[in-house]
C-alpha cells in the first residue's frame, strides 16, 4: 500500500468517525435538554448542517470526478 492510498483511507475513516461522534453528541444534547420532537429536528438541522455540507461536497466530488 502506497502512502497516498493510506492517507486517503485514513482521512475517510477519521472524518467518518468524527461525524458519527458529533451526531452522538447532538443526540445526547437533545436528550438531556428534553427538547421534544421539534427540538430534536432543530438541533440536528442546525448543528448537523456543517456535517451535511461536507458529506454533500464529498459526494459531488466523487460523482463529478473533480
C-alpha positions as CSV (number, residue, x, y, z in Angstrom):
1,X,0.0,0.0,0.0
2,X,1.5,3.3,-1.0
3,X,1.3,6.5,1.1
4,X,-1.4,8.2,-1.0
5,X,-3.8,5.2,-0.5
6,X,-3.0,5.1,3.2
7,X,-3.7,8.8,3.6
8,X,-6.9,8.6,1.6
9,X,-8.3,5.8,3.7
10,X,-7.1,7.4,7.0
11,X,-8.8,10.6,6.1
12,X,-12.0,8.9,5.1
13,X,-12.1,6.8,8.3
14,X,-11.1,9.7,10.5
15,X,-13.7,12.1,9.2
16,X,-16.4,9.4,9.2
17,X,-15.7,8.6,12.8
18,X,-15.8,12.3,13.8
19,X,-19.1,12.8,12.0
20,X,-20.6,9.8,13.9
21,X,-19.3,11.1,17.2
22,X,-20.7,14.6,16.6
23,X,-24.1,13.0,15.7
24,X,-23.9,11.2,19.1
25,X,-23.1,14.4,20.9
26,X,-26.0,16.2,19.2
27,X,-28.3,13.4,20.2
28,X,-27.2,13.5,23.8
29,X,-27.6,17.2,23.9
30,X,-31.2,17.0,22.7
31,X,-32.0,14.1,25.1
32,X,-30.5,15.8,28.2
33,X,-32.4,19.1,27.4
34,X,-35.7,17.3,26.9
35,X,-36.1,19.1,23.6
36,X,-39.1,17.2,22.2
37,X,-39.6,16.3,18.6
38,X,-39.3,19.8,17.2
39,X,-36.3,20.5,19.3
40,X,-34.6,17.3,18.1
41,X,-35.3,18.4,14.5
42,X,-33.9,21.9,15.0
43,X,-30.8,20.7,16.8
44,X,-30.0,18.1,14.2
45,X,-30.7,20.6,11.4
46,X,-28.7,23.5,12.7
47,X,-25.8,21.6,14.3
48,X,-25.6,19.0,11.7
49,X,-25.7,21.4,8.7
50,X,-21.9,21.6,8.6
51,X,-21.6,17.8,8.5
52,X,-24.3,17.6,5.8
53,X,-22.4,20.1,3.7
54,X,-19.2,18.1,4.0
55,X,-20.9,14.9,3.0
56,X,-22.6,16.6,0.0
57,X,-19.3,18.1,-1.1
58,X,-17.6,14.7,-0.9
59,X,-20.4,13.0,-2.9
60,X,-20.3,15.7,-5.6
61,X,-16.5,15.3,-5.9
62,X,-16.9,11.6,-6.3
63,X,-19.8,11.6,-8.8
64,X,-18.5,14.5,-10.8
65,X,-14.9,13.3,-10.6
66,X,-13.4,16.7,-9.9
